[in-house]
Amino acid sequence: MKEKEIDISTNKPKLLTFQMAQNADLIVTMGCNDQGICPGPFFKPTIDWKLEDPKGKPIEKAREIRDDIKQSVKGAINFVSDFEENAKGLTKEKGCDVAVCGHIHQPKLEADYMNSGDFCENSTCLVEDFEGNWKIIFV
C-alpha cells in the first residue's frame, strides 16, 4: 500500500460484531478465515469476493490481490451510485411517473424518485396523505 501512498501501518482488522452486521445493508467477505468460517451469511445478504490472504505471498501476488480489491470496491460503489439513476431511467422507459423503492440506500423524496430507506436502520417510511402528497416520516 506504500506504493500507492496509503499508510495502513496502524490499521488493524476489526472483528465483525452483531451490531455491525445488524447496521449493514450488505456484508462483503474477502474469503473465509483459516478455519473456513464465514459469519456474514448468518446476518444479511452476503457477497464473498473469495480473495486469497496476501499474508506471506510474493509481492506480485499481493499487488494482484490489492488491485482485485480496488476494482471490486469501485464496482460496488458504482452499483450503489448508479442505482437511483438506473431506477429513474427504467421508470421513464416503462412510461411511469415515479420510481418508488424501499429498503435500499437513504430515504429520499423527489418528483421522480422516492425511497423509504431501510426501516430497521433509519426508522423511516413513505406515506401518502389524503390529498395525494407524499412524505417521509420518521417513527
QUISULRA-V118994 format. One record per residue. N is the residue number from 0. PHI is phi in degrees with one decimal (NA if undefined). BURIAL is 1 if it has 24 or more other ideal C-beta (glycine too) atoms within 12 Angstrom, else 0. D_CENTER is the distance of its C-alpha to the mean C-alpha in Angstrom with 1 decimal. Layout:
n = (N:N)
phi = (PHI:PHI)
burial = (BURIAL:BURIAL)
d_center = (D_CENTER:D_CENTER)
This chain:
n = (0:1:2:3:4:5:6:7:8:9:10:11:12:13:14:15:16:17:18:19:20:21:22:23:24:25:26:27:28:29:30:31:32:33:34:35:36:37:38:39:40:41:42:43:44:45:46:47:48:49:50:51:52:53:54:55:56:57:58:59:60:61:62:63:64:65:66:67:68:69:70:71:72:73:74:75:76:77:78:79:80:81:82:83:84:85:86:87:88:89:90:91:92:93:94:95:96:97:98:99:100:101:102:103:104:105:106:107:108:109:110:111:112:113:114:115:116:117:118:119:120:121:122:123:124:125:126:127:128:129:130:131:132:133:134:135:136:137:138)
phi = (NA:-59.3:-58.3:-96.5:59.4:-119.8:-92.5:-115.5:-62.5:-101.5:-78.5:-130.5:-60.5:-107.9:-73.0:-69.6:-96.6:-59.4:-63.6:-59.7:-65.1:-63.5:-82.4:-89.3:-83.4:-151.1:-113.3:-109.8:-104.5:-114.8:102.6:-71.9:-71.6:-67.3:-93.0:78.6:-99.3:-118.8:-72.6:-52.1:-60.2:-75.9:-107.9:-142.7:-56.3:-130.8:-116.2:-107.3:-77.8:47.5:-93.2:-73.0:-74.9:-73.1:-58.5:79.4:-86.1:-60.4:-56.3:-61.9:-68.5:-61.5:-63.4:-62.1:-64.7:-57.9:-68.1:-63.3:-62.2:-57.8:-64.9:-66.4:-64.4:-59.3:-62.2:-65.4:-63.3:-62.7:-60.8:-66.5:-64.4:-82.1:-56.4:-62.3:-64.2:-65.0:-64.1:-63.1:-62.8:-64.0:-60.0:-64.8:-59.3:-88.3:78.1:-100.6:-90.3:-147.2:-92.8:-115.4:-126.0:-152.1:61.6:-151.6:63.1:-99.1:-59.6:-155.4:-134.4:-131.9:-60.9:-115.9:-153.9:-129.1:-137.7:-74.5:75.1:-89.8:-57.7:-65.4:-83.9:-105.7:55.1:-124.1:-154.0:-92.3:-135.4:-113.3:-84.7:-68.3:-92.5:87.1:-89.6:-99.4:-141.2:-98.7:-112.7:-107.1:-105.9)
burial = (0:0:0:0:0:0:0:0:0:0:0:0:0:0:0:1:0:0:0:0:1:0:0:0:1:0:1:1:1:1:0:0:0:0:0:0:0:0:0:1:0:0:0:1:0:0:0:0:0:0:1:0:0:0:0:0:0:0:0:0:0:0:0:0:1:1:0:0:1:0:0:0:0:0:0:0:0:0:0:0:0:0:0:0:0:0:1:1:0:0:0:0:0:0:0:0:0:1:1:1:1:1:0:1:1:0:1:1:1:0:0:0:1:1:1:1:1:0:0:0:0:1:0:1:1:1:0:0:0:0:0:0:0:1:0:1:0:0:0)
d_center = (23.5:26.8:27.4:24.4:25.7:22.8:24.3:22.5:25.9:25.1:21.6:21.6:19.1:17.8:18.5:15.7:17.2:17.2:16.2:13.1:12.1:13.1:11.1:7.7:6.0:5.3:7.6:8.4:12.1:14.4:17.4:19.2:21.4:25.1:26.0:23.7:21.7:17.9:17.1:13.5:14.8:16.9:14.3:11.3:10.2:10.1:10.1:13.0:13.7:17.3:18.3:21.6:22.3:23.8:26.2:29.7:29.0:30.9:29.5:29.0:26.8:24.8:24.3:23.2:20.5:19.5:19.4:17.4:14.6:14.8:14.7:11.8:9.7:11.3:10.6:6.8:7.5:10.2:8.7:6.7:9.9:12.2:11.1:13.5:16.2:16.1:16.5:19.4:21.0:21.0:22.5:25.3:25.9:26.5:28.8:26.9:26.8:23.3:19.9:19.0:15.6:14.2:11.7:8.8:8.2:11.3:14.8:16.8:20.2:21.8:24.7:22.8:19.3:18.6:15.5:16.3:12.9:12.2:15.8:15.5:13.3:15.1:18.3:18.5:19.9:21.5:25.3:28.1:31.5:34.9:35.2:32.1:30.1:26.4:24.9:21.8:23.3:22.1:23.7)
